[in-house]
């Protein structure tokens, strides 16, 4: 089935953008713990950073000093959900690098295996891998 486009345009991807207390600390955390590459920082001192891994980019904005916006995350909700393959390998690597794993890998009733991690800014990240029910 072909999806309609707006004015001939096409959506190509999505990049989560988070406001954090320290963009350098955050980018370095994602490099050291998650294996992301730091694409760059903007301004001096940095107020914005981009990290990338496996074609996935994350953007980080510097929070206004003394303030930190609420995430708007529902209880038991996630700030970001990343579909993956090789969940067990990713889980082992994250655990070895000191990631704060909250849950998993665990099979869910809706056909996914998930790993839930809390990052250095208390963002909740879920990694999900297809897992047919009945396994």
MIVO-790416 format. One line per field, with one value per residue (C-alpha): residue in three letters; x, y, z. Coordinates in Angstrom, 2 decimals, decimal comma, padded with zeros to 5 digits. Layout:
% MIVO-790416
type	c(ALA:...);
X	c(X:...);
Y	c(Y:...);
Z	c(Z:...);
***
This chain:
% MIVO-790416
type	c(UNK:UNK:UNK:UNK:UNK:UNK:UNK:UNK:UNK:UNK:UNK:UNK:UNK:UNK:UNK:UNK:UNK:UNK:UNK:UNK:UNK:UNK:UNK:UNK:UNK:UNK:UNK:UNK:UNK:UNK:UNK:UNK:UNK:UNK:UNK:UNK:UNK:UNK:UNK:UNK:UNK:UNK:UNK:UNK:UNK:UNK:UNK:UNK:UNK:UNK:UNK:UNK:UNK:UNK:UNK:UNK:UNK:UNK:UNK:UNK:UNK:UNK:UNK:UNK:UNK:UNK:UNK:UNK:UNK:UNK:UNK:UNK:UNK:UNK:UNK:UNK:UNK:UNK:UNK:UNK:UNK:UNK:UNK:UNK:UNK:UNK:UNK:UNK:UNK:UNK:UNK:UNK:UNK:UNK:UNK:UNK:UNK:UNK:UNK:UNK:UNK:UNK:UNK:UNK:UNK:UNK:UNK:UNK:UNK:UNK:UNK:UNK:UNK:UNK:UNK:UNK:UNK:UNK:UNK:UNK:UNK:UNK:UNK:UNK:UNK:UNK:UNK:UNK:UNK:UNK:UNK:UNK:UNK:UNK:UNK);
X	c(000,00:001,33:000,98:-000,05:002,54:002,14:003,01:005,17:007,32:008,36:009,20:012,73:013,45:013,02:015,60:014,79:015,95:016,40:017,15:019,86:021,86:025,25:025,53:029,23:028,73:025,71:027,48:030,47:028,16:026,54:029,97:031,44:028,41:026,28:029,00:027,71:030,02:030,03:029,17:029,76:029,22:027,97:029,16:031,75:030,86:028,70:024,94:024,06:025,44:024,68:025,60:025,12:025,24:023,98:022,16:020,36:020,97:020,18:020,24:020,95:020,19:021,70:019,10:018,84:021,01:019,01:016,07:015,25:011,99:009,81:009,93:006,17:006,74:003,83:004,50:006,04:006,53:009,69:011,32:012,48:011,89:014,54:013,88:016,96:018,31:020,76:019,17:021,11:024,43:023,44:022,30:025,59:027,63:025,60:025,86:029,63:029,98:028,01:024,59:021,78:019,57:016,11:014,58:015,27:015,86:012,31:009,69:006,48:002,99:002,84:005,60:008,68:011,70:012,79:015,62:014,88:017,78:018,03:020,64:022,88:020,06:017,35:015,86:014,24:015,28:013,69:015,36:012,91:013,47:010,76:009,91:006,99:004,54:004,52:008,30);
Y	c(000,00:003,42:006,18:009,64:012,40:016,08:018,34:015,59:015,37:012,29:011,78:010,41:009,89:011,20:012,50:012,72:016,00:016,27:019,17:018,17:019,90:019,27:018,49:017,54:015,11:013,65:013,23:011,61:009,25:008,13:007,62:005,68:003,65:003,28:003,32:006,42:008,70:012,38:014,18:017,61:020,35:023,85:027,07:027,53:026,47:023,87:024,41:021,66:018,22:015,45:011,80:008,96:005,18:002,76:005,57:006,68:010,29:011,96:015,73:017,35:020,98:022,75:023,48:027,02:027,14:026,39:024,92:021,54:020,96:017,99:015,08:014,70:010,95:008,94:006,61:003,40:005,20:005,71:008,85:007,01:003,58:002,24:-000,85:-003,08:-006,46:-008,39:-007,30:-009,76:-008,56:-004,92:-005,67:-007,38:-004,51:-001,87:-003,77:-004,16:-000,41:000,45:001,35:001,48:-001,33:-001,12:-004,20:-006,95:-008,29:-009,47:-010,91:-008,89:-010,16:-007,88:-009,68:-007,70:-008,40:-005,25:-003,79:-000,68:001,61:004,88:007,24:009,80:012,39:010,00:009,60:006,19:004,38:001,14:-001,08:-003,42:-006,45:-008,35:-011,51:-013,51:-014,57:-018,26:-018,60);
Z	c(000,00:-000,93:001,66:000,49:000,72:001,45:-001,49:-002,97:000,15:002,05:005,73:005,96:009,63:013,12:015,58:019,29:020,83:024,59:026,91:029,39:032,16:030,48:026,75:026,91:029,81:028,01:024,64:026,34:028,26:025,01:023,46:026,40:027,49:024,34:021,66:019,87:017,89:018,81:015,56:017,01:019,52:018,77:020,43:023,16:025,76:023,98:024,01:021,54:020,65:018,18:018,65:016,13:016,05:013,39:011,59:014,77:015,82:019,14:019,66:023,03:023,98:026,97:029,66:030,94:034,10:037,23:035,35:033,97:032,11:032,97:030,56:030,34:030,58:031,93:034,86:033,48:030,16:028,12:026,79:023,69:022,17:019,79:017,67:017,54:016,52:018,69:021,97:024,14:022,74:023,24:026,80:027,64:026,22:028,05:031,34:030,89:030,34:033,47:032,08:034,65:033,43:034,94:033,36:030,87:028,47:028,95:026,58:026,41:025,59:022,54:020,67:021,67:023,87:025,64:027,67:029,71:030,66:032,63:031,17:032,92:032,83:034,11:030,63:030,22:027,04:025,88:023,31:021,61:019,38:017,54:019,48:018,09:020,77:021,52:021,67);
***
